[in-house]
Amino acid sequence: MSRVSKVAARVLIVFVVFLAAIVGFTTLKNAGLLSPLGIKSETSDSQVVQSIKRTEEVSLLALGIQGITSEERCSTAFGKCVPGTSDKVFLQYTFTGKLGFDGAGVEVTEAGPGSYTISVPAFEFIGYSEPKFEVAVTDDGVLSFVTEDIDQAGMITKILGEEAQQKHLDDNEELLREQTKVFYDNIILSVAPDAKITYEYA
């Protein structure tokens, strides 16, 4: 009987120690004291609308844009790529870009009887709609894990950035002027069919 009692006592001790370990682990985890031994992740999102501004933007053109861009990087040694470390991403994209101008900046002056001059502000990129970006292909070397990951967000920024916007504006300057003329001719000639209209562009 004494031997059975000793075994029972040992089992009881092991159970109590195990239970105490679980309670202690749970307590430390809830207190955040185990983060050095694991992974701690926190996410927060806070937004405040600081102002609302009415706009009078006039959209003249909607460009349906699609394409594919690529970026490649590799680890280097003595200024040269180490074989097998290259990482290449092909990013496919489609979106609609809207070009126009700020209607509040337009000035219409009467140049004479039945004659009007319309001063148009600089054309601008109004915005995007229906943007879609997806990785079409990746081409990784066997040692690409040693190379810093390609910044896909940075690639998207280049596609949608100010430099790209200005290029779209420059490429469509003539068409924007034509559309501006159509837009205001329709308005003025509907009430003054014999009006003579000239345009000045910023």
BAFI-3210 file (N, C-alpha, C; in Angstrom, 3 decimals, decimal comma, padded with zeros to 6 digits):
// residues 202
n [1|2|3|4|5|6|7|8|9|10|11|12|13|14|15|16|17|18|19|20|21|22|23|24|25|26|27|28|29|30|31|32|33|34|35|36|37|38|39|40|41|42|43|44|45|46|47|48|49|50|51|52|53|54|55|56|57|58|59|60|61|62|63|64|65|66|67|68|69|70|71|72|73|74|75|76|77|78|79|80|81|82|83|84|85|86|87|88|89|90|91|92|93|94|95|96|97|98|99|100|101|102|103|104|105|106|107|108|109|110|111|112|113|114|115|116|117|118|119|120|121|122|123|124|125|126|127|128|129|130|131|132|133|134|135|136|137|138|139|140|141|142|143|144|145|146|147|148|149|150|151|152|153|154|155|156|157|158|159|160|161|162|163|164|165|166|167|168|169|170|171|172|173|174|175|176|177|178|179|180|181|182|183|184|185|186|187|188|189|190|191|192|193|194|195|196|197|198|199|200|201|202]
n.u [000,823|001,961|003,679|001,883|000,688|002,819|003,202|000,765|000,962|003,092|002,003|-000,010|001,510|002,871|000,694|-000,273|001,947|001,996|-000,493|-000,059|001,955|000,601|-001,276|000,532|001,854|-000,291|-000,955|001,399|001,429|-000,926|-000,216|001,654|004,315|005,702|006,516|009,262|009,971|008,491|006,281|005,011|002,306|000,765|-001,922|-003,251|-005,614|-006,296|-008,263|-008,918|-011,101|-010,125|-010,844|-013,276|-013,619|-015,196|-015,143|-014,635|-013,993|-013,403|-013,833|-012,301|-011,148|-011,041|-008,781|-008,170|-006,011|-003,523|-000,982|002,299|004,824|008,204|010,589|013,869|016,201|019,291|021,692|024,886|028,409|031,458|030,460|029,119|026,428|025,606|025,567|022,470|021,162|019,276|016,143|013,069|010,209|007,169|004,729|001,378|-001,042|-004,096|-006,125|-008,288|-007,602|-008,307|-008,409|-008,332|-009,423|-009,428|-012,449|-013,096|-011,064|-011,365|-011,732|-014,014|-014,206|-015,591|-014,695|-015,520|-018,379|-020,429|-018,232|-015,980|-013,481|-011,889|-010,145|-008,173|-007,197|-004,181|-003,981|-004,801|-004,188|-006,901|-007,747|-007,956|-009,708|-011,110|-008,650|-006,372|-004,058|-001,779|000,474|002,066|004,118|006,802|010,308|012,605|015,879|017,846|019,092|017,746|016,614|018,418|018,401|017,088|013,578|011,546|010,026|006,821|004,788|006,145|006,586|003,986|003,518|005,214|003,910|001,536|002,356|003,410|005,162|004,457|001,810|002,132|003,261|001,129|-000,515|001,040|001,213|-001,367|-002,068|-002,963|-005,383|-006,807|-007,102|-008,756|-011,050|-011,728|-012,493|-014,740|-016,372|-016,899|-017,774|-020,200|-021,706|-021,731|-022,506|-025,014|-026,624|-025,858|-025,657|-024,180|-021,821|-018,350|-015,549|-012,566|-009,639|-007,491|-004,682|-003,180]
n.v [-001,204|001,196|001,647|002,100|004,392|006,160|006,335|007,429|009,850|011,003|011,236|013,054|015,269|015,852|016,526|018,815|020,518|020,756|021,975|024,359|025,416|025,904|027,846|029,850|030,434|031,382|033,661|035,228|035,598|037,070|039,345|040,358|039,694|037,789|038,551|038,948|036,365|035,534|036,506|039,660|041,499|044,422|046,342|049,347|051,833|055,059|057,706|061,051|063,397|066,378|068,578|069,719|070,419|072,151|071,433|072,445|070,927|070,224|067,556|066,513|064,510|060,953|058,594|055,364|053,267|050,821|048,457|046,980|046,709|046,333|045,362|044,831|043,458|042,716|041,074|042,437|042,180|043,666|045,550|044,128|041,969|039,172|035,930|034,175|035,549|037,298|039,052|039,446|041,250|041,380|043,651|044,014|046,345|048,255|051,128|054,010|057,227|060,584|063,634|067,183|070,417|073,042|074,367|076,652|078,391|079,455|082,218|084,374|086,873|089,799|090,707|092,474|093,639|090,912|089,243|087,082|086,243|083,468|082,486|079,863|077,826|076,018|072,694|069,706|066,665|065,004|062,699|059,139|056,156|052,944|051,440|048,734|046,406|043,807|041,124|039,814|038,049|036,465|036,251|034,548|034,066|031,215|031,936|034,143|034,827|036,164|038,685|041,953|042,404|043,373|046,510|046,641|048,460|050,815|050,618|050,921|053,514|054,932|054,504|055,859|058,329|061,864|062,498|060,674|061,472|064,051|063,438|062,198|064,408|066,110|064,548|064,654|067,256|068,793|067,567|068,052|070,816|070,994|069,710|071,448|073,695|072,670|072,178|074,788|076,214|074,973|075,790|078,670|079,278|078,240|080,138|082,461|082,381|083,659|084,429|085,242|083,461|083,313|081,601|081,401|079,873|078,643]
n.w [000,000|000,705|-001,425|-003,515|-002,577|-002,701|-005,495|-006,257|-004,961|-006,331|-008,882|-008,335|-007,577|-009,978|-011,576|-010,231|-010,530|-013,350|-013,778|-012,418|-014,025|-016,413|-015,584|-014,777|-017,220|-018,735|-017,273|-017,492|-020,256|-020,737|-019,424|-021,075|-020,868|-022,215|-024,702|-025,540|-026,151|-028,242|-030,898|-031,282|-032,303|-033,386|-034,536|-035,711|-036,661|-037,438|-038,365|-039,285|-040,530|-041,599|-043,094|-045,462|-048,800|-051,347|-054,798|-058,201|-060,421|-063,810|-065,843|-068,717|-070,277|-070,224|-069,641|-070,606|-069,257|-069,521|-068,746|-068,297|-065,955|-064,858|-062,357|-061,218|-058,973|-057,244|-055,142|-054,546|-055,193|-054,999|-056,769|-058,700|-059,775|-057,785|-058,941|-059,181|-057,183|-058,060|-058,210|-059,640|-060,627|-062,354|-062,896|-063,543|-064,721|-064,696|-065,181|-064,985|-065,947|-065,168|-066,809|-066,747|-065,687|-063,202|-062,772|-061,370|-061,821|-064,331|-066,494|-067,990|-070,268|-071,776|-074,888|-076,730|-078,648|-078,763|-078,637|-077,010|-074,580|-073,311|-070,573|-069,676|-066,964|-065,985|-067,194|-065,396|-063,589|-062,599|-061,217|-060,367|-061,353|-060,762|-060,307|-060,800|-059,787|-060,233|-059,640|-062,332|-063,145|-061,441|-061,106|-059,665|-058,414|-057,298|-054,982|-054,168|-051,774|-050,220|-051,115|-050,830|-050,619|-053,413|-053,638|-054,068|-053,633|-054,044|-056,776|-057,728|-056,903|-058,616|-061,038|-060,659|-059,867|-059,680|-061,780|-063,779|-064,124|-065,183|-067,613|-068,948|-069,181|-070,808|-073,131|-074,025|-074,477|-076,746|-077,385|-075,050|-075,193|-077,424|-076,454|-074,408|-075,856|-077,215|-075,007|-073,842|-076,067|-076,632|-074,439|-074,543|-077,201|-077,242|-076,104|-077,323|-080,403|-082,437|-081,358|-081,021|-080,130|-078,341|-077,110|-074,294|-072,940|-069,968]
ca.u [000,000|002,824|004,199|000,769|000,513|003,900|002,928|-000,362|001,466|003,906|001,074|-000,684|002,485|003,079|-000,524|-000,305|002,997|001,527|-001,574|000,553|002,686|-000,386|-001,778|001,608|002,059|-001,430|-000,831|002,493|001,035|-001,901|000,480|002,564|005,702|006,325|006,815|010,642|010,147|007,592|006,000|003,944|001,833|-000,299|-002,394|-004,226|-005,953|-007,010|-008,443|-009,693|-011,365|-009,811|-011,520|-014,023|-013,541|-015,950|-014,315|-015,352|-013,140|-014,038|-013,152|-012,391|-010,728|-010,873|-007,811|-008,111|-004,577|-003,109|000,414|003,034|006,127|009,031|011,723|014,783|017,308|020,120|022,761|026,113|029,737|032,406|029,733|028,490|025,401|026,009|024,691|021,462|020,520|018,366|014,715|012,410|008,749|006,419|003,470|000,400|-001,960|-005,112|-006,885|-008,791|-007,106|-009,156|-007,695|-009,229|-008,920|-010,245|-013,400|-013,140|-010,000|-011,680|-012,211|-014,668|-014,296|-016,183|-013,661|-016,189|-019,758|-020,570|-016,925|-015,593|-012,192|-011,933|-008,818|-008,259|-006,031|-003,371|-004,639|-004,309|-004,647|-007,938|-007,748|-008,010|-010,836|-010,983|-007,265|-006,166|-002,655|-001,514|001,771|001,867|005,163|007,994|011,451|013,529|017,039|017,861|019,591|017,079|016,213|019,400|018,200|015,964|012,363|011,189|008,941|005,745|004,084|006,931|006,335|002,660|003,659|005,802|002,898|000,491|002,969|003,321|005,904|003,617|000,644|002,534|003,468|-000,201|-000,988|001,821|000,872|-002,751|-002,278|-003,757|-006,736|-007,429|-007,517|-009,913|-012,200|-012,095|-013,216|-016,058|-017,131|-017,386|-018,538|-021,565|-022,398|-021,920|-023,237|-026,409|-027,355|-025,424|-025,202|-023,279|-020,680|-016,985|-014,890|-011,139|-009,192|-006,137|-004,352|-002,070]
ca.v [000,000|002,377|001,900|002,701|005,755|006,982|006,567|008,364|011,159|011,540|011,638|014,266|016,366|016,183|017,216|020,161|021,312|021,024|022,955|025,637|025,920|026,452|029,098|030,845|030,811|032,219|034,953|035,985|035,955|038,158|040,538|040,817|039,473|036,751|039,061|038,709|034,981|035,218|037,578|040,540|042,283|045,365|047,104|050,381|052,711|056,226|058,700|062,233|064,287|067,702|069,623|069,361|071,537|072,007|071,603|072,669|070,325|069,856|066,416|066,597|063,242|059,767|057,738|053,968|052,972|049,501|048,196|046,083|047,262|045,342|045,858|043,741|043,809|041,579|041,368|042,711|042,037|044,437|046,285|043,250|041,085|037,809|034,989|033,454|036,385|038,256|038,979|040,267|041,271|042,008|044,133|044,387|047,336|048,946|052,142|055,122|058,502|061,693|064,893|068,335|071,647|073,599|075,305|077,916|079,259|079,936|083,599|084,729|088,339|090,284|091,429|093,416|093,225|089,542|088,580|086,680|085,580|082,528|082,149|078,528|077,537|074,864|071,391|068,922|065,280|065,090|061,528|057,802|055,311|051,525|050,953|047,312|046,035|042,424|040,586|038,896|037,019|036,706|035,454|034,576|033,196|030,228|032,601|035,450|035,121|037,059|040,004|042,705|042,284|044,507|047,321|046,722|049,718|051,851|050,492|051,507|054,964|055,467|054,450|056,853|059,534|063,167|062,483|059,960|062,327|065,140|062,870|062,040|065,756|066,588|063,759|064,920|068,709|069,268|067,033|068,761|072,127|070,786|069,398|072,683|074,519|072,056|072,344|076,156|076,606|074,473|076,603|080,058|079,364|077,872|081,363|083,524|081,617|084,424|084,886|084,882|083,034|083,004|080,919|081,612|078,758|078,911]
ca.w [000,000|000,756|-002,780|-004,279|-002,072|-003,257|-006,916|-006,317|-004,541|-007,430|-009,953|-007,880|-007,630|-011,394|-012,043|-009,637|-011,185|-014,715|-013,687|-012,031|-015,195|-017,360|-014,993|-014,837|-018,613|-019,147|-016,578|-018,113|-021,626|-020,662|-018,934|-022,120|-020,460|-023,033|-026,038|-025,993|-026,558|-029,354|-031,843|-030,844|-033,441|-033,062|-035,686|-035,374|-037,773|-036,943|-039,413|-038,929|-041,657|-041,086|-043,848|-046,663|-049,734|-052,590|-055,990|-059,450|-061,429|-065,069|-066,447|-070,171|-070,875|-069,383|-070,317|-070,206|-069,284|-069,076|-069,078|-067,420|-065,607|-064,163|-061,575|-060,872|-058,086|-056,866|-054,193|-055,301|-054,589|-055,807|-057,792|-059,689|-059,242|-057,442|-059,663|-058,413|-056,158|-058,683|-057,903|-060,645|-060,529|-063,441|-062,339|-064,567|-064,149|-065,496|-064,451|-065,791|-065,461|-065,586|-067,041|-066,903|-065,073|-062,133|-063,372|-060,628|-062,313|-065,680|-066,568|-069,259|-070,384|-073,025|-075,620|-077,628|-078,906|-079,252|-078,664|-075,659|-074,382|-072,184|-070,045|-069,065|-066,115|-066,385|-067,111|-064,273|-063,445|-061,580|-060,351|-060,937|-060,995|-061,079|-060,422|-060,528|-059,890|-059,858|-060,057|-063,461|-063,114|-060,631|-061,568|-058,537|-058,454|-056,212|-053,774|-054,094|-050,396|-049,598|-051,705|-050,264|-051,417|-054,259|-053,077|-055,047|-053,381|-054,710|-058,215|-057,966|-056,736|-059,847|-062,094|-060,381|-059,314|-060,346|-063,043|-064,741|-064,380|-066,071|-068,951|-069,547|-069,525|-071,949|-074,313|-074,446|-074,421|-077,876|-077,256|-073,936|-075,697|-078,301|-075,624|-073,714|-076,836|-077,413|-073,768|-073,659|-077,260|-076,471|-073,436|-074,973|-078,469|-077,022|-075,745|-078,246|-081,568|-083,295|-080,560|-081,434|-078,883|-078,413|-075,896|-073,802|-072,045|-069,038]
c.u [000,855|003,368|003,121|000,552|001,580|003,668|001,809|000,090|002,279|003,022|000,382|000,235|002,713|001,878|-000,590|000,728|002,574|000,450|-001,026|001,302|001,734|-000,915|-000,726|001,856|000,957|-001,343|000,240|002,133|000,073|-001,267|001,474|004,023|006,414|006,743|008,266|010,850|009,293|007,449|004,826|003,560|000,684|-000,650|-003,405|-004,437|-006,783|-007,073|-009,293|-009,871|-011,203|-010,527|-012,246|-014,049|-014,337|-015,013|-015,196|-014,518|-013,947|-013,222|-013,386|-012,087|-010,669|-009,972|-007,887|-006,679|-004,331|-001,663|001,020|004,418|006,907|010,138|012,569|015,857|018,071|021,105|024,062|027,354|030,729|031,710|029,058|027,488|025,979|025,057|023,725|020,729|019,499|016,916|014,014|010,897|008,169|005,039|002,553|-000,620|-002,948|-005,785|-007,390|-008,298|-007,935|-008,350|-008,697|-008,604|-009,878|-011,161|-013,466|-012,094|-010,241|-012,225|-012,781|-014,836|-014,858|-015,154|-014,234|-017,617|-019,813|-019,274|-016,464|-014,217|-012,278|-010,507|-008,928|-007,017|-005,285|-004,173|-004,009|-004,876|-005,630|-007,938|-007,833|-009,321|-010,545|-009,529|-007,170|-004,704|-002,509|-000,166|001,531|002,847|006,227|009,096|012,537|014,688|017,034|018,344|018,922|016,658|017,204|019,250|016,980|014,759|012,087|009,966|007,841|004,920|004,818|006,734|005,000|002,734|004,249|004,762|001,871|001,049|002,894|004,038|005,093|002,386|000,984|002,758|002,130|-000,763|-000,269|001,423|-000,503|-003,095|-003,211|-005,205|-007,496|-007,901|-008,744|-011,176|-012,676|-012,921|-014,629|-016,944|-017,727|-018,132|-019,996|-022,362|-022,732|-022,773|-024,701|-027,252|-026,984|-024,817|-024,174|-022,012|-019,364|-016,173|-013,419|-010,704|-007,740|-005,837|-003,138|-000,817]
c.v [001,251|002,732|002,564|004,137|006,692|007,309|007,585|009,771|011,808|012,039|012,937|015,470|016,821|016,964|018,641|021,069|021,700|022,091|024,331|026,258|026,547|027,788|030,194|031,338|031,745|033,602|035,819|036,450|037,128|039,446|041,081|040,604|038,418|037,260|038,887|037,297|034,607|036,395|038,389|041,442|043,168|046,148|048,139|051,270|053,858|057,269|059,854|063,083|065,711|068,818|069,033|070,595|071,233|072,248|071,799|072,114|069,909|068,731|066,432|065,260|062,152|058,801|056,325|053,489|051,554|049,264|047,194|046,688|046,214|046,039|044,659|044,254|042,538|042,026|041,515|042,447|042,697|045,100|045,438|042,336|039,708|036,845|034,257|034,286|037,349|037,982|039,937|040,124|041,987|042,366|044,613|045,342|047,855|049,986|053,187|056,416|059,645|062,990|066,016|069,581|072,083|074,670|076,643|078,898|079,810|081,362|083,868|086,235|088,717|091,154|092,487|092,947|091,818|088,766|088,293|086,004|084,705|082,154|080,853|078,273|076,295|073,570|070,587|067,508|065,264|063,882|060,226|057,127|053,894|051,069|049,469|046,978|044,571|041,978|039,549|037,734|037,434|035,765|035,555|033,611|032,259|030,842|033,953|035,828|036,043|038,490|040,675|042,621|043,553|045,213|047,497|047,993|050,877|051,824|051,145|053,024|055,610|055,531|055,567|058,203|060,766|063,177|061,795|060,787|063,429|064,647|062,677|063,398|066,287|065,861|064,107|066,403|069,196|068,808|067,719|070,145|072,014|070,528|070,611|073,578|073,966|072,322|073,745|076,684|076,173|075,320|077,986|080,150|078,942|079,084|082,534|082,861|082,334|084,890|084,402|084,610|082,747|082,423|081,257|080,520|079,097|078,176]
c.w [000,000|-000,613|-003,639|-003,854|-002,619|-004,720|-007,072|-005,958|-005,647|-008,581|-009,585|-007,967|-009,075|-011,941|-011,528|-010,294|-012,605|-014,725|-013,340|-013,202|-016,201|-016,866|-015,084|-016,244|-019,092|-018,533|-017,222|-019,514|-021,620|-020,195|-019,945|-021,799|-021,281|-024,408|-026,456|-026,512|-027,754|-030,287|-031,325|-032,007|-033,017|-034,321|-035,221|-036,582|-037,234|-038,047|-038,894|-040,184|-041,149|-041,833|-045,038|-047,562|-050,984|-053,769|-057,209|-060,604|-062,646|-065,697|-067,949|-070,846|-069,818|-070,148|-069,764|-070,359|-068,785|-069,496|-068,129|-067,191|-064,823|-063,380|-061,162|-059,931|-057,709|-055,806|-054,985|-054,475|-055,527|-056,999|-058,843|-059,011|-058,947|-058,145|-058,733|-057,394|-056,748|-058,297|-058,859|-060,536|-061,742|-062,894|-063,460|-063,948|-065,190|-064,605|-065,439|-065,160|-066,019|-065,659|-067,220|-066,318|-063,974|-062,714|-062,663|-061,133|-063,703|-065,602|-067,961|-069,283|-071,751|-073,731|-076,545|-077,830|-079,510|-079,321|-077,237|-075,672|-073,146|-071,803|-069,239|-068,212|-066,608|-066,237|-065,979|-064,292|-062,294|-060,658|-061,124|-060,555|-061,467|-061,248|-060,062|-060,786|-059,464|-060,401|-061,145|-063,391|-062,100|-061,117|-060,508|-058,759|-057,250|-054,895|-053,557|-052,685|-049,687|-050,116|-051,094|-051,200|-052,222|-053,673|-054,118|-054,865|-054,051|-056,212|-058,570|-057,867|-057,983|-060,964|-061,913|-059,946|-060,201|-061,693|-064,139|-065,104|-065,374|-067,487|-069,663|-069,983|-070,767|-073,237|-074,870|-074,437|-075,526|-077,770|-076,118|-074,375|-076,595|-077,483|-074,823|-074,623|-077,064|-076,201|-073,660|-074,884|-077,120|-075,489|-073,981|-076,231|-078,328|-076,657|-076,658|-079,478|-082,447|-082,569|-081,162|-080,159|-079,158|-077,058|-075,576|-072,783|-071,185|-069,495]
res [m|s|r|v|s|k|v|a|a|r|v|l|i|v|f|v|v|f|l|a|a|i|v|g|f|t|t|l|k|n|a|g|l|l|s|p|l|g|i|k|s|e|t|s|d|s|q|v|v|q|s|i|k|r|t|e|e|v|s|l|l|a|l|g|i|q|g|i|t|s|e|e|r|c|s|t|a|f|g|k|c|v|p|g|t|s|d|k|v|f|l|q|y|t|f|t|g|k|l|g|f|d|g|a|g|v|e|v|t|e|a|g|p|g|s|y|t|i|s|v|p|a|f|e|f|i|g|y|s|e|p|k|f|e|v|a|v|t|d|d|g|v|l|s|f|v|t|e|d|i|d|q|a|g|m|i|t|k|i|l|g|e|e|a|q|q|k|h|l|d|d|n|e|e|l|l|r|e|q|t|k|v|f|y|d|n|i|i|l|s|v|a|p|d|a|k|i|t|y|e|y|a]
***
